[in-house]
Amino acid sequence: MATPFRHSSPHMIARPIATAVLGGVYNIWIKPGSKVLYIGAAVGTSVSHMSDIVGPTGIMYMVEFSHCPGRDLINMAKSRTNKIPIIEDARYPLKYRILIGMVDMIFVDVAQPDQARIVALNSHYFLKNGGHAVVAVKVSCVDSTAAPEALTLDPKERDHAIVIAQYRPMDKKEQAE
């Protein structure tokens, strides 16, 4: 039997999302019924809390490259019908394109120097027009000489920043239709 969904609050959601919310980010673009692509899912701690938010009518597509955390991710996904684990390299979205429909939001938490390219490629293939990308940027991946305080989600995520972008925003006329 599937595990029932838990009530989530910003204090329960794993970092860096929780830190962004507690730091004043107004909208992280996750709501009940959302379809979310989570890149860099690791063992699934953050994904688990985000799947609580999207609820049983939403879907969490979880991409993880590393096989050891991927094994744990697969086991964790067995408890919920709204989680779809994908063990693949996010730099090559065509390898898993057949598994994922269009999504409302992409969350990216990978420590790669080509993180922006990963976001752009996955957004191109999977993100709906008007959808949002929420990206946890690790300062050390941008510039290893930069002081972490330059981009900060104090107090818990000193070496991270959150970047939120809208993909192909619709004009007001399209939104009204």
Residue, then its C-alpha position, 0 to 999 in steps of 0.5 A: m500500500a502506498t504511503p500517505f502524503r504528509h503535511s509539509s511546511p517550509h521547515m520540513i522541506a529539504r534545503p535549499i528550497a526551504t532556505a529560499v522560502l524562509g528567506g523570503v522567496y514568494n513563489i517556488w512554483i510548486k503546487p498541488g497537481s504540478k508536474v515537476l522535473y527534478i534534476g539532481a535528485a540524489v537519494g530523494t530527500s528533497v524530492s520526497h517533500m516536494s512530492d508531498i506538495v504536488g500530491p497524488t495528482g501531481i508527478m515528480y520526474m526524478v533524474e539522478f546520474s549516480h548509480c548508488p544514490g539512484r538505487d536508493l532513489i528507486n527504492m524510495a519511489k516505490s512508496r509513492t505513485n507520483k514519483i518516477p525515478i530516472i537514472e541517467d545523465a541530465r546533460y543528455p535529455l534525449k536519453y530519457r525524453i520518452l519517459i517524461g511529458m511536458v512539465d510545469m516546473i524544473f528544479v535543478d540541483v547539480a554541481q556541474p560547471d555546465q549547469a546552465r546548459i543542463v537547465a537550457l536543454n531540459s527546459h527546451y525538451f520538457l518545460k511548458n511555455g510559461g513554465h518555471a525553472v528553479v535552479a540551486v546555483k552552487v557558488s563553487c561551480v560558478d567561480s571557485t575563487a568567489a567568496p560564498e557570501a557573494l551569493t547566499l541563502d543564509p544561514k543554512e546554504r551559504d554556498h548556494a543561490i536560487v535562480i528562478a526563471q520563466y521559460r518562454p513567457m506568454d503575453k497577456k493575450e495568450q494567458a487570457e485564452 
